[in-house]
Amino acid sequence: MRLPDLLGVLGALVVGGLLTVLLLASAIGEPPALPTPLAPTIPPLPTPTAGPSAAIATPSAEPLPSGSVEPQQGVGIGQRAPTIEVPLTNGSIINTADFRGQPMWINFMATWCPQCIDELPMMERYQTQLTDQMTILVVDVAEDRRTVNAFVDALDVDLPVGLDEDGIVQAEWGAYALPVHFWLDADGVVREIVFGGAPPEIFIQAITAVVPEFSAEE
């Protein structure tokens, strides 16, 4: 082979080798960098707000208006009666605690009630028959001594009449429907309650509830 031909062959081999090297280098080069995924963004939770249903109501006790009086439940059958201490129309003081151990008949009334005109004489009549077996006390509500004395004198009744001028005893007993009658046994417990206008037999029945041996005489 001639020298020029040999040089041509060697040049071709060199060039081919260089191309091969370059191709291999490009084939084994670092792969292109992939984009880094972003971390997912989590939106913040909304701050809870307390709505009407979430509120806890705290009861509050409002004070009673100045000068108001709480309603009274009154005295019922089977309950021990409150003590009554009031002035009588004659100026003395009566206290029902002094009569503990003896049945009592207590009548709340007023001079304006029509039934009292008939019931007070009836009560005096039964008191005469009961003698010392029962004590009767009449309590006039919210009237002055002069008015009550004039009323009792007109009826010619001789019964102890107390004056509840400020209505405190009436409120304590719940005796608002006048007249109203209470019968107490020897222990001061209410056994019968009768409202005004009842027939005589109802009164007799109430008396015998605390004085069983009583027999009314007409």
C-alpha positions as CSV (number, residue, x, y, z in Angstrom):
1,M,0.0,0.0,0.0
2,R,1.3,3.4,-0.9
3,L,2.1,5.9,1.8
4,P,-0.6,8.4,0.9
5,D,-3.2,5.7,0.9
6,L,-2.0,4.5,4.3
7,L,-2.2,8.0,5.7
8,G,-5.8,8.3,4.4
9,V,-6.8,5.1,6.1
10,L,-5.3,6.2,9.4
11,G,-7.0,9.6,9.2
12,A,-10.3,8.0,8.6
13,L,-9.8,5.7,11.6
14,V,-8.8,8.6,13.8
15,V,-11.8,10.6,12.8
16,G,-14.1,7.6,13.2
17,G,-12.7,6.9,16.7
18,L,-13.2,10.5,17.7
19,L,-16.8,10.4,16.5
20,T,-17.4,7.2,18.4
21,V,-15.9,8.6,21.6
22,L,-18.1,11.7,21.2
23,L,-21.2,9.6,20.6
24,L,-20.5,7.4,23.7
25,A,-19.8,10.4,25.8
26,S,-23.1,11.9,24.8
27,A,-24.9,8.6,25.4
28,I,-23.5,8.1,28.9
29,G,-23.8,11.7,30.0
30,E,-25.9,12.9,33.1
31,P,-29.6,12.8,32.4
32,P,-31.4,16.1,32.3
33,A,-32.6,17.2,35.7
34,L,-36.3,16.7,36.4
35,P,-38.3,19.5,38.0
36,T,-38.6,19.1,41.7
37,P,-42.3,18.7,42.7
38,L,-43.6,21.3,45.0
39,A,-44.9,20.3,48.5
40,P,-48.7,20.3,48.6
41,T,-50.0,23.5,50.2
42,I,-52.7,22.8,52.9
43,P,-54.9,25.8,53.5
44,P,-55.2,26.7,57.2
45,L,-58.4,25.6,59.0
46,P,-60.8,28.4,59.7
47,T,-61.0,29.6,63.3
48,P,-64.3,28.3,64.9
49,T,-66.7,31.0,65.9
50,A,-69.3,30.4,68.7
51,G,-72.7,30.7,67.2
52,P,-76.0,30.9,69.1
53,S,-76.2,27.2,69.6
54,A,-72.7,27.0,71.0
55,A,-73.3,29.5,73.7
56,I,-74.0,28.1,77.2
57,A,-76.7,30.1,78.9
58,T,-76.1,30.9,82.6
59,P,-79.3,31.6,84.5
60,S,-79.4,34.8,86.4
61,A,-81.6,35.6,89.3
62,E,-83.1,39.0,88.9
63,P,-83.9,40.8,92.1
64,L,-87.5,41.5,92.9
65,P,-88.6,45.1,92.4
66,S,-88.2,47.2,95.4
67,G,-91.3,47.0,97.7
68,S,-92.6,43.8,96.1
69,V,-93.9,41.0,98.2
70,E,-93.5,37.4,97.2
71,P,-96.8,35.5,96.8
72,Q,-97.8,33.3,99.7
73,Q,-98.8,29.7,99.3
74,G,-101.2,29.8,102.2
75,V,-102.2,27.2,104.7
76,G,-103.6,23.8,103.6
77,I,-105.3,20.9,105.4
78,G,-102.7,18.8,107.2
79,Q,-100.3,21.7,107.7
80,R,-99.4,23.3,111.0
81,A,-101.0,26.7,111.2
82,P,-98.8,29.8,111.7
83,T,-99.1,31.6,115.0
84,I,-101.3,34.6,115.1
85,E,-100.5,37.5,117.4
86,V,-102.8,40.5,116.8
87,P,-104.4,43.2,118.9
88,L,-108.1,42.7,119.8
89,T,-110.8,45.3,119.4
90,N,-110.7,45.8,123.2
91,G,-107.0,46.8,123.1
92,S,-105.5,43.6,124.5
93,I,-103.2,41.2,122.5
94,I,-104.1,37.6,121.6
95,N,-101.5,35.0,120.7
96,T,-102.8,31.7,119.4
97,A,-99.7,29.9,120.8
98,D,-101.3,30.3,124.2
99,F,-104.1,28.0,123.1
100,R,-102.0,25.1,122.0
101,G,-103.5,21.9,123.3
102,Q,-107.0,23.0,122.5
103,P,-108.9,23.0,119.1
104,M,-109.4,26.4,117.5
105,W,-111.8,27.9,115.0
106,I,-110.3,30.9,113.2
107,N,-112.3,33.0,110.9
108,F,-110.9,35.7,108.6
109,M,-113.5,38.3,107.7
110,A,-114.3,41.9,106.9
111,T,-117.2,44.2,107.6
112,W,-118.1,44.5,103.9
113,C,-118.7,40.7,103.3
114,P,-122.5,39.9,103.3
115,Q,-121.9,36.3,104.6
116,C,-120.3,37.6,107.8
117,I,-123.6,39.2,108.9
118,D,-125.1,35.7,109.2
119,E,-122.0,33.7,110.1
120,L,-120.8,35.7,113.1
121,P,-124.0,35.1,115.1
122,M,-123.9,31.5,114.1
123,M,-120.3,31.2,115.4
124,E,-121.3,32.8,118.7
125,R,-124.2,30.3,119.0
126,Y,-121.9,27.3,118.5
127,Q,-119.3,28.8,120.8
128,T,-122.0,28.8,123.6
129,Q,-122.6,25.1,122.9
130,L,-118.9,24.2,122.7
131,T,-118.1,26.0,126.0
132,D,-114.4,25.3,126.7
133,Q,-114.0,22.6,124.1
134,M,-112.9,25.0,121.4
135,T,-111.6,28.6,121.2
136,I,-113.0,30.8,118.4
137,L,-111.0,33.7,117.1
138,V,-112.3,36.2,114.4
139,V,-109.6,38.1,112.5
140,D,-110.7,41.2,110.6
141,V,-108.5,42.1,107.6
142,A,-107.4,45.6,106.7
143,E,-109.9,47.6,108.7
144,D,-109.5,49.9,111.7
145,R,-110.7,49.3,115.2
146,R,-113.6,51.8,115.1
147,T,-115.1,50.3,111.9
148,V,-114.9,46.8,113.3
149,N,-116.3,47.7,116.7
150,A,-119.3,49.4,115.1
151,F,-119.9,46.3,112.9
152,V,-119.7,43.8,115.8
153,D,-121.9,46.0,118.1
154,A,-124.5,46.2,115.4
155,L,-124.6,42.4,115.3
156,D,-124.6,42.2,119.1
157,V,-121.9,39.6,118.9
158,D,-119.5,38.9,121.8
159,L,-116.6,37.1,120.2
160,P,-112.8,37.9,120.3
161,V,-112.0,39.9,117.2
162,G,-108.4,40.5,116.2
163,L,-107.3,43.3,113.9
164,D,-105.0,42.4,111.0
165,E,-104.8,46.1,109.8
166,D,-101.7,45.6,107.5
167,G,-102.8,42.3,106.1
168,I,-99.7,40.4,107.2
169,V,-101.6,37.6,108.8
170,Q,-103.9,37.3,105.9
171,A,-100.9,36.9,103.5
172,E,-99.2,34.3,105.8
173,W,-102.4,32.2,105.8
174,G,-103.4,32.9,102.2
175,A,-106.8,33.9,103.4
176,Y,-107.8,36.1,100.4
177,A,-111.3,34.9,99.7
178,L,-113.2,36.4,102.6
179,P,-114.7,35.1,104.7
180,V,-112.8,31.8,105.2
181,H,-112.8,29.5,108.2
182,F,-110.0,27.2,109.5
183,W,-110.4,24.5,112.1
184,L,-107.2,23.5,114.0
185,D,-106.8,20.4,116.2
186,A,-105.1,20.4,119.6
187,D,-101.7,20.3,117.9
188,G,-102.3,23.3,115.8
189,V,-102.7,21.3,112.5
190,V,-105.4,22.5,110.1
191,R,-108.1,19.8,109.7
192,E,-110.9,21.7,107.8
193,I,-111.3,24.8,105.7
194,V,-114.7,26.2,104.7
195,F,-115.4,29.3,102.7
196,G,-118.2,31.7,103.5
197,G,-121.7,31.0,102.4
198,A,-121.6,27.2,103.1
199,P,-124.7,25.7,104.7
200,P,-124.8,25.1,108.5
201,E,-124.3,21.3,108.1
202,I,-120.9,21.9,106.5
203,F,-119.9,24.0,109.5
204,I,-121.1,21.3,111.9
205,Q,-119.1,18.7,110.0
206,A,-116.0,20.9,110.3
207,I,-116.4,21.4,114.0
208,T,-116.8,17.6,114.6
209,A,-113.6,17.0,112.7
210,V,-111.7,18.4,115.7
211,V,-114.4,18.0,118.5
212,P,-116.0,14.6,117.6
213,E,-118.4,14.7,120.5
214,F,-120.0,18.0,119.4
215,S,-123.7,18.0,118.6
216,A,-125.3,21.2,117.4
217,E,-128.4,22.4,119.1
218,E,-130.9,24.5,117.1
